[in-house]
Amino acid sequence: QPAIILIDHGHFQYNSVSLGLALWGFYYMTKDKFFPNCLVGSVFFCLALNFKQMILYYAPAVFAYLLGRCFDSGRRNILPRFVALGITVILTFALHWWPFLYYGPSHEESD
Protein backbone atom coordinates (compact mmCIF):
# COMPACT_ATOMS: atom_id res chain seq x y z
CA GLN A 1 0.00 0.00 0.00
CA PRO A 2 1.33 3.45 -0.89
CA ALA A 3 0.21 5.01 2.41
CA ILE A 4 2.28 2.54 4.44
CA ILE A 5 5.33 3.20 2.26
CA LEU A 6 4.96 6.97 2.70
CA ILE A 7 4.56 6.72 6.47
CA ASP A 8 7.40 4.25 6.81
CA HIS A 9 9.80 6.28 4.66
CA GLY A 10 8.78 9.58 6.24
CA HIS A 11 9.29 8.33 9.77
CA PHE A 12 12.39 6.24 9.23
CA GLN A 13 14.01 8.23 6.42
CA TYR A 14 17.32 8.78 8.19
CA ASN A 15 17.82 5.14 9.16
CA SER A 16 19.23 4.39 5.73
CA VAL A 17 21.97 7.01 6.15
CA SER A 18 23.11 5.69 9.50
CA LEU A 19 22.89 2.08 8.31
CA GLY A 20 24.90 2.99 5.21
CA LEU A 21 27.63 4.56 7.33
CA ALA A 22 27.62 1.52 9.59
CA LEU A 23 27.88 -0.81 6.60
CA TRP A 24 30.86 1.16 5.30
CA GLY A 25 32.38 0.79 8.74
CA PHE A 26 31.75 -2.96 8.77
CA TYR A 27 33.22 -3.23 5.28
CA TYR A 28 36.46 -1.54 6.26
CA MET A 29 36.71 -3.38 9.58
CA THR A 30 36.50 -6.78 7.92
CA LYS A 31 38.72 -5.92 4.95
CA ASP A 32 42.04 -7.80 4.81
CA LYS A 33 44.34 -8.21 7.76
CA PHE A 34 45.57 -4.64 7.40
CA PHE A 35 44.83 -2.93 10.75
CA PRO A 36 44.53 0.69 9.51
CA ASN A 37 41.35 -0.41 7.72
CA CYS A 38 39.90 -0.99 11.17
CA LEU A 39 40.68 2.62 12.02
CA VAL A 40 38.82 3.82 8.91
CA GLY A 41 35.96 1.49 9.79
CA SER A 42 35.81 2.85 13.30
CA VAL A 43 35.57 6.40 11.93
CA PHE A 44 32.60 5.40 9.77
CA PHE A 45 30.98 3.58 12.69
CA CYS A 46 31.45 6.62 14.94
CA LEU A 47 29.88 8.84 12.28
CA ALA A 48 26.93 6.44 12.06
CA LEU A 49 26.64 6.43 15.85
CA ASN A 50 26.64 10.22 15.97
CA PHE A 51 24.13 10.41 13.14
CA LYS A 52 21.56 8.19 14.79
CA GLN A 53 21.93 6.47 18.14
CA MET A 54 20.07 3.41 16.87
CA ILE A 55 23.49 2.08 15.83
CA LEU A 56 24.38 1.81 19.53
CA TYR A 57 22.78 -1.65 19.44
CA TYR A 58 25.73 -2.84 17.32
CA ALA A 59 28.41 -1.20 19.49
CA PRO A 60 29.15 -4.12 21.85
CA ALA A 61 29.71 -6.50 18.92
CA VAL A 62 31.85 -3.94 17.08
CA PHE A 63 33.91 -3.30 20.22
CA ALA A 64 34.47 -7.03 20.72
CA TYR A 65 35.44 -7.48 17.06
CA LEU A 66 37.89 -4.56 17.08
CA LEU A 67 39.37 -5.71 20.37
CA GLY A 68 39.90 -9.11 18.79
CA ARG A 69 41.62 -7.46 15.84
CA CYS A 70 43.98 -5.75 18.30
CA PHE A 71 45.05 -9.21 19.50
CA ASP A 72 45.38 -10.51 15.94
CA SER A 73 49.10 -10.15 15.32
CA GLY A 74 50.86 -11.01 18.53
CA ARG A 75 51.62 -9.55 21.90
CA ARG A 76 53.77 -6.59 20.98
CA ASN A 77 51.15 -4.80 18.85
CA ILE A 78 48.21 -5.01 21.26
CA LEU A 79 48.70 -1.76 23.18
CA PRO A 80 49.60 0.46 20.18
CA ARG A 81 46.60 -0.84 18.25
CA PHE A 82 44.25 -0.35 21.19
CA VAL A 83 45.54 3.18 21.76
CA ALA A 84 45.20 3.95 18.04
CA LEU A 85 41.58 2.80 18.10
CA GLY A 86 40.89 4.87 21.21
CA ILE A 87 42.45 7.99 19.71
CA THR A 88 40.52 7.47 16.47
CA VAL A 89 37.21 7.20 18.30
CA ILE A 90 37.91 10.15 20.59
CA LEU A 91 39.06 12.37 17.70
CA THR A 92 36.05 11.44 15.58
CA PHE A 93 33.65 12.30 18.38
CA ALA A 94 35.57 15.48 19.25
CA LEU A 95 35.57 16.72 15.66
CA HIS A 96 31.91 15.91 15.30
CA TRP A 97 30.83 17.67 18.51
CA TRP A 98 33.35 20.54 18.47
CA PRO A 99 31.08 23.14 16.77
CA PHE A 100 28.31 22.49 19.28
CA LEU A 101 30.67 22.73 22.22
CA TYR A 102 32.53 25.76 20.89
CA TYR A 103 29.61 27.91 19.77
CA GLY A 104 27.10 26.83 22.38
CA PRO A 105 23.36 26.89 21.82
CA SER A 106 22.27 28.25 18.48
CA HIS A 107 19.35 30.19 19.88
CA GLU A 108 19.84 33.46 21.71
CA GLU A 109 17.40 35.19 23.96
CA SER A 110 16.14 38.43 22.54
CA ASP A 111 15.21 41.37 24.72
C-alpha positions in Angstrom: 0.0 0.0 0.0 1.3 3.5 -0.9 0.2 5.0 2.4 2.3 2.5 4.4 5.3 3.2 2.3 5.0 7.0 2.7 4.6 6.7 6.5 7.4 4.3 6.8 9.8 6.3 4.7 8.8 9.6 6.2 9.3 8.3 9.8 12.4 6.2 9.2 14.0 8.2 6.4 17.3 8.8 8.2 17.8 5.1 9.2 19.2 4.4 5.7 22.0 7.0 6.1 23.1 5.7 9.5 22.9 2.1 8.3 24.9 3.0 5.2 27.6 4.6 7.3 27.6 1.5 9.6 27.9 -0.8 6.6 30.9 1.2 5.3 32.4 0.8 8.7 31.8 -3.0 8.8 33.2 -3.2 5.3 36.5 -1.5 6.3 36.7 -3.4 9.6 36.5 -6.8 7.9 38.7 -5.9 5.0 42.0 -7.8 4.8 44.3 -8.2 7.8 45.6 -4.6 7.4 44.8 -2.9 10.8 44.5 0.7 9.5 41.4 -0.4 7.7 39.9 -1.0 11.2 40.7 2.6 12.0 38.8 3.8 8.9 36.0 1.5 9.8 35.8 2.9 13.3 35.6 6.4 11.9 32.6 5.4 9.8 31.0 3.6 12.7 31.4 6.6 14.9 29.9 8.8 12.3 26.9 6.4 12.1 26.6 6.4 15.8 26.6 10.2 16.0 24.1 10.4 13.1 21.6 8.2 14.8 21.9 6.5 18.1 20.1 3.4 16.9 23.5 2.1 15.8 24.4 1.8 19.5 22.8 -1.6 19.4 25.7 -2.8 17.3 28.4 -1.2 19.5 29.2 -4.1 21.8 29.7 -6.5 18.9 31.8 -3.9 17.1 33.9 -3.3 20.2 34.5 -7.0 20.7 35.4 -7.5 17.1 37.9 -4.6 17.1 39.4 -5.7 20.4 39.9 -9.1 18.8 41.6 -7.5 15.8 44.0 -5.8 18.3 45.1 -9.2 19.5 45.4 -10.5 15.9 49.1 -10.1 15.3 50.9 -11.0 18.5 51.6 -9.6 21.9 53.8 -6.6 21.0 51.2 -4.8 18.9 48.2 -5.0 21.3 48.7 -1.8 23.2 49.6 0.5 20.2 46.6 -0.8 18.3 44.2 -0.4 21.2 45.5 3.2 21.8 45.2 4.0 18.0 41.6 2.8 18.1 40.9 4.9 21.2 42.4 8.0 19.7 40.5 7.5 16.5 37.2 7.2 18.3 37.9 10.2 20.6 39.1 12.4 17.7 36.0 11.4 15.6 33.6 12.3 18.4 35.6 15.5 19.2 35.6 16.7 15.7 31.9 15.9 15.3 30.8 17.7 18.5 33.4 20.5 18.5 31.1 23.1 16.8 28.3 22.5 19.3 30.7 22.7 22.2 32.5 25.8 20.9 29.6 27.9 19.8 27.1 26.8 22.4 23.4 26.9 21.8 22.3 28.2 18.5 19.4 30.2 19.9 19.8 33.5 21.7 17.4 35.2 24.0 16.1 38.4 22.5 15.2 41.4 24.7 
